[in-house]
Amino acid sequence: MSSTNKSSPARNESGGDGDGDIAVDLFPFLRVYKDGRIKKFVRHATVPASPVERSPSGVVTKDVVAVDDETGVSVRLFLPVDAAAAAVAAGRRLPLVVYVHGGAFCSGSASAPPFHRYAESLAARAAAVVVSVDYRLAPEHPMPAGYDDAWAALRWAASSRHSDPWVSNYADTACVFLAGESAGANIVHNVALRAAAAAAGGEDDDDGGGGIDIEGIILLQPCFWGTERLPCERPAAWRRAAPPMFLPERLDALWPFATAGAAGNGDPRIDPPAEAVASLPCRRALVSVATEDVLRGRGRRYAAALMRGGAWGGEATLVESGGEDHCFHLSPRPNPNAAALMDHVAEFIAKGNTSTSSPMAKRRRRRRRCTLHGAGAEKTTSMHALRGQTAPKVQHAGSGIMANKADKYVLRSCL
């Protein structure tokens, strides 16, 4: 499994770095020059899979290349050995997590060190079978190729006719989570909507389409954008001397580039409307933002769309990491904020274990709850308890909750 995934080789000559030569600037990922050259700055090594030897965290890995013969989509599986053995002994199965890596839709792979390392940690900490998707990348494969590949991987993982023993023997396909960071989180959102459309269209359950039961989605610093600037996307909102990892001007160019010019930033796939968020088929959602990330306002607004009104009807959790920038949790350096975020993710997955309750019973428990986590403060509030009252304000890591208004629980989208 190549670290550059299934993309065909792009021209990557050096030189010509003058601003006048740049047609599309997506640094720190890549730059496209006016003469057609593409210079990629992210060159990941490849971590080999190890189906026999355990990692230090007790996880074995293997690559499965027969997910979709037509497109060549593959996945890397992560199995926590001791947790799997304990589950079998107890007569139960482990949660199934389909993980989609980030990388601005144009870089990364399931075998790249940061994404392999995170998926391995996720499998160990959450005691889950993790399916990491090796989707095709832009610009060689413009979006929606990445959506199609993640959808194919989800259908493969959740199929009732599964042939891979790691999934068929240890994973609970009635307890499925979709997880991803940045561009991967965007893909998770859109694949979840596709699952809802498949169910509404009555696709054959045995085909792995309409029968997918998604327990929850996990969006880590999701990559959403739009045609107008939110307050936190303007330079006046930057609270430090150095600019953030992503400059708004570069984010303006990302989606048109990733779709080969087929869509702009008003596209609902990159700027999801509230009604799309409200139609998610999952029962629970966790959204994380980093307070120094330019994309934080979009994540907060997404969480607010889940929490307001009653159209969705699930349980939403927002986790804010103070003083951190985009995808900080992928760094190999020890970071208490990254550890805390992983704790939230692992706890979120653990609550969905279906070994002691049936999917039907879980559906009956769809009482709406809004949970907010941040540095120094944590609040869980039932929507029913808020009816007719003023929602409490919770200040944490530079963000807050606006008061309940017209019986809607509204997060301030950006501060």
BAFIGU-879116 format. One record per residue (C-alpha): residue number from 1; residue in one letter; x, y, z. Coordinates in Angstrom, 1 decimal. Layout:
   n res      u      v      w
 NUM   a      X      Y      Z
...
END
This chain:
   n res      u      v      w
   1   m    0.0    0.0    0.0
   2   s    1.7    3.1   -1.2
   3   s    2.0    6.2    1.0
   4   t    0.8    8.2   -2.0
   5   n   -2.3    6.0   -2.3
   6   k   -3.8    5.1   -5.6
   7   s   -3.1    8.5   -7.3
   8   s   -1.2    8.5  -10.5
   9   p    2.2   10.4  -10.4
  10   a    2.0   14.1  -10.6
  11   r    4.7   16.4  -11.8
  12   n    6.6   17.5   -8.7
  13   e    9.6   19.5   -9.9
  14   s   11.1   22.1   -7.5
  15   g   11.7   25.7   -8.4
  16   g    9.4   28.4   -9.6
  17   d    8.4   29.3   -6.0
  18   g    7.8   33.0   -6.8
  19   d    4.3   34.1   -5.9
  20   g    3.7   35.2   -9.5
  21   d    4.2   31.6  -10.7
  22   i    1.7   30.1   -8.3
  23   a   -1.8   29.3   -9.7
  24   v   -3.2   27.5   -6.7
  25   d   -1.6   27.7   -3.2
  26   l   -2.5   24.9   -0.8
  27   f    0.6   25.1    1.3
  28   p    1.5   23.1    3.5
  29   f    0.1   20.4    1.2
  30   l    0.9   21.4   -2.4
  31   r    1.2   24.2   -4.9
  32   v    0.1   24.3   -8.5
  33   y    2.0   26.5  -10.8
  34   k    0.8   28.3  -13.9
  35   d    2.9   26.1  -16.1
  36   g    1.0   23.0  -14.8
  37   r    3.6   21.7  -12.4
  38   i    2.5   20.4   -9.0
  39   k    4.8   20.6   -6.0
  40   k    3.8   18.4   -3.1
  41   f    5.2   19.2    0.3
  42   v    3.8   16.3    2.2
  43   r    5.8   13.1    1.5
  44   h    4.8   10.4    4.0
  45   a    6.8    7.3    4.5
  46   t    5.0    4.0    4.6
  47   v    4.3    2.0    7.8
  48   p    4.1   -1.7    6.9
  49   a    1.2   -3.7    8.2
  50   s    1.9   -6.3   10.9
  51   p   -0.7   -9.1   11.0
  52   v    1.2  -11.3   13.4
  53   e    3.5   -9.1   15.6
  54   r    1.7   -6.8   18.0
  55   s    2.5   -3.1   18.3
  56   p    3.5   -1.8   21.7
  57   s   -0.2   -1.0   22.2
  58   g   -1.2   -4.5   21.5
  59   v   -2.7   -4.0   18.1
  60   v   -2.1   -6.1   14.9
  61   t   -2.7   -4.7   11.4
  62   k   -3.3   -6.0    7.9
  63   d   -4.1   -4.6    4.5
  64   v   -7.2   -5.7    2.6
  65   v   -7.0   -4.8   -1.1
  66   a  -10.2   -6.4   -2.4
  67   v  -12.7   -3.9   -1.1
  68   d  -13.6   -2.6   -4.6
  69   d  -12.0   -4.2   -7.6
  70   e  -13.2   -1.5  -10.0
  71   t  -11.5    1.4   -8.3
  72   g   -8.8   -0.4   -6.4
  73   v   -9.9    1.0   -3.0
  74   s   -8.2   -0.8   -0.1
  75   v   -8.4   -0.6    3.7
  76   r   -6.0   -1.2    6.6
  77   l   -7.5   -3.2    9.5
  78   f   -6.5   -2.6   13.2
  79   l   -7.4   -5.3   15.7
  80   p   -6.7   -4.9   19.5
  81   v   -5.8   -8.5   20.3
  82   d   -6.5   -8.7   24.0
  83   a   -9.7   -6.8   23.7
  84   a  -10.8   -9.1   20.9
  85   a  -10.0  -12.2   22.9
  86   a  -11.9  -10.8   26.0
  87   a  -14.9  -10.0   23.8
  88   v  -15.0  -13.5   22.4
  89   a  -14.7  -15.0   25.9
  90   a  -17.6  -12.8   27.1
  91   g  -19.8  -13.7   24.1
  92   r  -19.8  -10.2   22.6
  93   r  -18.1   -8.2   19.8
  94   l  -16.1   -5.0   19.5
  95   p  -17.4   -1.7   18.1
  96   l  -16.6   -1.2   14.4
  97   v  -15.0    2.1   13.4
  98   v  -14.5    3.2    9.8
  99   y  -11.8    5.8    9.9
 100   v  -11.1    8.3    7.1
 101   h   -7.8   10.2    7.3
 102   g   -7.3   13.9    6.6
 103   g   -4.9   15.6    4.2
 104   a   -6.9   18.3    2.3
 105   f   -8.4   15.7    0.0
 106   c   -5.0   15.5   -1.8
 107   s   -2.5   13.8    0.5
 108   g   -2.1   11.0    3.0
 109   s   -2.9    7.3    3.1
 110   a   -3.9    4.6    5.6
 111   s   -0.2    3.6    5.8
 112   a    1.2    7.1    6.4
 113   p    2.7    7.4    9.8
 114   p    0.4   10.0   11.4
 115   f   -2.8    8.2   10.2
 116   h   -1.5    4.7   10.9
 117   r   -0.4    5.8   14.4
 118   y   -3.8    7.5   15.2
 119   a   -5.9    4.5   13.9
 120   e   -3.7    2.2   16.0
 121   s   -4.2    4.3   19.1
 122   l   -7.9    4.5   18.4
 123   a   -8.2    0.7   18.2
 124   a   -6.3    0.3   21.4
 125   r   -8.0    3.0   23.5
 126   a  -11.5    2.4   22.3
 127   a  -11.2   -1.4   22.1
 128   a  -12.6   -1.3   18.6
 129   v  -11.9   -2.9   15.2
 130   v  -10.8    0.0   13.1
 131   v  -11.1    0.0    9.3
 132   s   -8.9    2.8    7.9
 133   v   -9.8    3.8    4.3
 134   d   -7.1    4.3    1.7
 135   y   -9.2    6.5   -0.6
 136   r   -8.1    8.0   -4.0
 137   l   -6.7   11.5   -3.8
 138   a   -7.1   14.8   -5.7
 139   p   -6.1   16.2   -8.1
 140   e   -5.5   12.9  -10.0
 141   h   -8.9   11.7   -8.7
 142   p  -11.1   14.7   -8.1
 143   m  -13.8   14.6   -5.5
 144   p  -16.3   12.9   -5.2
 145   a  -13.9   10.0   -5.7
 146   g  -13.0   10.1   -2.0
 147   y  -16.7   10.0   -1.1
 148   d  -17.2    7.0   -3.4
 149   d  -14.3    5.1   -1.9
 150   a  -15.3    5.7    1.7
 151   w  -18.8    4.7    0.9
 152   a  -17.5    1.5   -0.7
 153   a  -15.3    0.8    2.4
 154   l  -18.3    1.4    4.8
 155   r  -20.5   -1.0    2.8
 156   w  -17.7   -3.6    2.7
 157   a  -17.1   -3.3    6.5
 158   a  -20.8   -3.4    7.4
 159   s  -21.8   -6.1    5.0
 160   s  -23.7   -9.1    6.5
 161   r  -21.8  -11.3    4.0
 162   h  -18.4  -10.3    5.2
 163   s  -15.5  -12.6    4.3
 164   d  -12.7  -11.1    6.3
 165   p  -12.3  -13.0    9.6
 166   w  -11.1  -10.0   11.6
 167   v  -14.3   -8.2   10.9
 168   s  -16.7  -11.2   10.8
 169   n  -15.3  -12.7   14.0
 170   y  -14.7   -9.7   16.2
 171   a  -16.6   -6.6   14.9
 172   d  -20.2   -5.7   15.8
 173   t  -21.8   -4.5   12.5
 174   a  -24.8   -3.2   14.6
 175   c  -22.4   -0.8   16.3
 176   v  -20.8    1.2   13.5
 177   f  -19.0    4.5   13.9
 178   l  -17.6    6.8   11.2
 179   a  -14.6    8.8   12.3
 180   g  -12.2   11.3   10.6
 181   e  -10.3   14.5   10.9
 182   s  -10.2   17.5    8.7
 183   a  -11.0   16.5    5.1
 184   g  -11.7   13.0    6.4
 185   a  -14.4   14.4    8.7
 186   n  -15.9   16.1    5.7
 187   i  -16.0   12.8    4.0
 188   v  -17.6   11.2    7.1
 189   h  -20.4   13.7    7.0
 190   n  -21.1   13.2    3.3
 191   v  -20.9    9.4    3.5
 192   a  -23.3    9.4    6.5
 193   l  -25.8   11.4    4.3
 194   r  -25.3    8.9    1.6
 195   a  -26.2    6.1    4.0
 196   a  -29.4    8.0    4.9
 197   a  -30.2    8.3    1.2
 198   a  -29.5    4.6    0.6
 199   a  -31.8    3.7    3.5
 200   a  -34.6    6.0    2.2
 201   g  -34.2    4.5   -1.3
 202   g  -34.7    1.0    0.0
 203   e  -31.4   -0.5   -1.1
 204   d  -31.0   -4.2   -0.4
 205   d  -29.9   -4.7    3.2
 206   d  -27.8   -7.7    2.2
 207   d  -26.0   -5.5   -0.2
 208   g  -24.6   -3.4    2.6
 209   g  -26.5   -0.2    1.6
 210   g  -29.8    0.4    3.2
 211   g  -29.0   -1.9    6.1
 212   i  -26.1    0.1    7.6
 213   d  -26.9    1.1   11.1
 214   i  -24.6    4.0   12.1
 215   e  -24.4    4.4   15.8
 216   g  -22.3    7.6   15.7
 217   i  -20.0    9.9   13.7
 218   i  -16.8   11.5   15.0
 219   l  -15.7   14.7   13.3
 220   l  -12.3   16.0   14.5
 221   q  -11.6   19.6   13.4
 222   p  -13.9   19.1   10.3
 223   c  -13.0   20.8    7.0
 224   f  -16.1   22.8    6.1
 225   w  -16.0   26.1    4.3
 226   g  -18.2   28.6    2.6
 227   t  -18.5   31.7    0.4
 228   e  -18.5   34.2    3.3
 229   r  -16.1   34.7    6.1
 230   l  -17.1   34.0    9.7
 231   p  -15.8   36.4   12.3
 232   c  -13.0   33.9   13.4
 233   e  -11.8   33.6    9.8
 234   r  -10.7   37.2    9.7
 235   p   -7.2   38.3   10.7
 236   a   -8.6   40.4   13.5
 237   a   -9.6   37.2   15.3
 238   w   -6.2   35.6   15.3
 239   r   -5.0   35.7   18.9
 240   r   -1.3   35.1   18.3
 241   a    1.6   36.6   16.3
 242   a    2.0   33.7   14.0
 243   p   -0.7   33.0   11.4
 244   p   -2.8   29.8   11.8
 245   m   -1.9   26.6    9.9
 246   f   -4.5   27.3    7.2
 247   l   -5.0   30.8    5.8
 248   p   -8.5   31.6    4.6
 249   e   -7.3   32.5    1.2
 250   r   -5.9   29.0    0.7
 251   l   -9.0   27.4    2.0
 252   d  -11.0   29.5   -0.6
 253   a   -9.1   27.5   -3.2
 254   l   -9.2   24.1   -1.7
 255   w  -12.7   22.8   -2.7
 256   p  -12.6   24.1   -6.3
 257   f   -9.2   22.5   -6.6
 258   a  -10.3   19.2   -5.1
 259   t  -13.3   19.0   -7.4
 260   a  -11.2   20.0  -10.5
 261   g  -13.3   23.1  -10.8
 262   a  -16.6   21.3  -10.8
 263   a  -17.9   23.0   -7.6
 264   g  -17.4   26.2   -5.6
 265   n  -17.5   26.9   -1.9
 266   g  -21.3   27.2   -1.9
 267   d  -21.5   23.5   -2.6
 268   p  -23.5   21.8    0.2
 269   r  -20.8   19.1    0.4
 270   i  -18.3   21.6    1.7
 271   d  -20.8   24.0    3.3
 272   p  -23.5   21.8    4.7
 273   p  -26.9   23.4    5.3
 274   a  -28.6   22.9    8.6
 275   e  -31.3   20.7    7.0
 276   a  -28.6   18.3    5.8
 277   v  -27.1   18.1    9.2
 278   a  -30.5   17.5   10.7
 279   s  -31.0   14.5    8.3
 280   l  -28.0   12.5    9.6
 281   p  -28.9    8.9   10.1
 282   c  -26.7    8.3   13.2
 283   r  -27.9    8.4   16.8
 284   r  -25.0   10.3   18.2
 285   a  -22.3   12.8   17.0
 286   l  -19.1   14.1   18.4
 287   v  -17.5   17.2   17.0
 288   s  -14.1   18.5   18.1
 289   v  -12.6   21.9   17.4
 290   a   -9.3   23.5   18.3
 291   t   -9.4   27.1   19.5
 292   e   -6.6   28.3   17.3
 293   d   -7.8   26.6   14.1
 294   v   -9.3   28.9   11.4
 295   l  -11.9   26.1   10.8
 296   r  -13.2   26.2   14.4
 297   g  -16.2   28.4   13.6
 298   r  -17.4   25.9   11.0
 299   g  -17.2   23.0   13.5
 300   r  -19.1   25.0   16.1
 301   r  -21.7   25.9   13.6
 302   y  -22.1   22.3   12.6
 303   a  -22.5   21.3   16.3
 304   a  -25.1   24.1   16.7
 305   a  -27.1   22.7   13.8
 306   l  -27.2   19.3   15.6
 307   m  -28.2   20.9   18.9
 308   r  -30.9   23.3   17.9
 309   g  -34.5   22.6   17.5
 310   g  -35.5   18.9   17.4
 311   a  -35.2   17.9   13.8
 312   w  -32.3   15.5   14.2
 313   g  -33.2   14.0   17.6
 314   g  -29.8   12.5   18.5
 315   e  -27.1   13.2   21.1
 316   a  -24.5   15.8   20.2
 317   t  -21.1   16.3   21.9
 318   l  -18.8   19.3   21.2
 319   v  -15.2   19.0   22.5
 320   e  -13.0   22.1   22.4
 321   s   -9.2   21.9   22.7
 322   g   -7.7   25.1   24.1
 323   g   -4.6   26.7   22.6
 324   e   -4.3   24.1   19.7
 325   d   -4.3   24.4   16.0
 326   h   -5.7   22.2   13.2
 327   c   -5.1   18.4   13.6
 328   f   -2.8   18.8   16.6
 329   h   -3.8   15.3   17.8
 330   l   -1.8   13.8   15.0
 331   s    1.6   15.0   16.3
 332   p    3.9   12.2   17.6
 333   r    4.9   14.5   20.5
 334   p    3.1   13.9   23.8
 335   n    0.3   16.4   24.3
 336   p   -2.2   16.3   27.2
 337   n   -4.8   18.0   25.0
 338   a   -4.4   15.2   22.4
 339   a   -4.7   12.6   25.2
 340   a   -7.8   14.3   26.5
 341   l   -9.4   14.3   23.1
 342   m   -8.7   10.6   22.6
 343   d  -10.3   10.0   26.0
 344   h  -13.5   11.7   24.8
 345   v  -13.5    9.8   21.6
 346   a  -12.9    6.4   23.3
 347   e  -15.7    7.2   25.8
 348   f  -18.0    8.2   23.0
 349   i  -17.4    4.9   21.3
 350   a  -17.7    2.8   24.5
 351   k  -21.2    4.2   25.1
 352   g  -22.3    2.7   21.8
 353   n  -21.3   -0.9   22.6
 354   t  -24.4   -2.9   21.6
 355   s  -23.4   -6.1   23.5
 356   t  -25.8   -5.4   26.3
 357   s  -28.7   -3.9   24.4
 358   s  -30.4   -4.3   21.0
 359   p  -30.5   -1.7   18.3
 360   m  -34.2   -1.4   18.8
 361   a  -33.7   -0.6   22.5
 362   k  -31.1    2.0   21.5
 363   r  -33.5    3.7   19.2
 364   r  -36.0    4.0   22.1
 365   r  -33.3    5.9   24.0
 366   r  -33.0    8.7   21.5
 367   r  -33.4   11.4   24.2
 368   r  -31.7   14.5   23.0
 369   r  -28.7   15.6   24.9
 370   c  -26.1   18.3   24.3
 371   t  -22.7   17.9   25.9
 372   l  -19.9   20.4   25.8
 373   h  -16.4   19.9   26.9
 374   g  -13.6   22.4   27.2
 375   a  -10.6   23.4   29.3
 376   g  -11.7   23.7   32.9
 377   a  -15.4   23.3   32.3
 378   e  -17.9   20.5   31.3
 379   k  -21.7   20.7   31.0
 380   t  -24.3   18.1   30.0
 381   t  -27.8   19.5   29.5
 382   s  -31.0   17.8   28.5
 383   m  -33.0   19.6   25.9
 384   h  -36.1   18.9   27.9
 385   a  -34.6   20.6   31.0
 386   l  -33.9   23.7   28.9
 387   r  -37.4   24.2   27.6
 388   g  -38.7   27.5   28.7
 389   q  -35.5   28.4   30.6
 390   t  -32.3   30.3   29.9
 391   a  -29.5   28.0   28.9
 392   p  -26.5   28.2   31.2
 393   k  -23.4   30.0   29.9
 394   v  -20.2   27.9   30.0
 395   q  -16.9   29.6   29.3
 396   h  -14.0   27.5   28.2
 397   a  -10.9   28.0   26.1
 398   g  -12.2   31.2   24.6
 399   s  -15.6   30.1   23.6
 400   g  -19.1   30.0   25.1
 401   i  -22.7   29.2   24.9
 402   m  -25.4   31.7   23.9
 403   a  -28.6   31.8   25.9
 404   n  -31.5   29.7   24.9
 405   k  -33.6   31.7   22.4
 406   a  -37.0   30.7   21.0
 407   d  -36.6   27.3   22.5
 408   k  -33.4   26.7   20.5
 409   y  -30.1   25.8   22.0
 410   v  -27.6   27.8   20.0
 411   l  -23.9   27.7   20.0
 412   r  -22.1   30.9   19.2
 413   s  -20.6   30.0   15.8
 414   c  -17.4   31.9   16.3
 415   l  -15.7   34.1   18.8
END
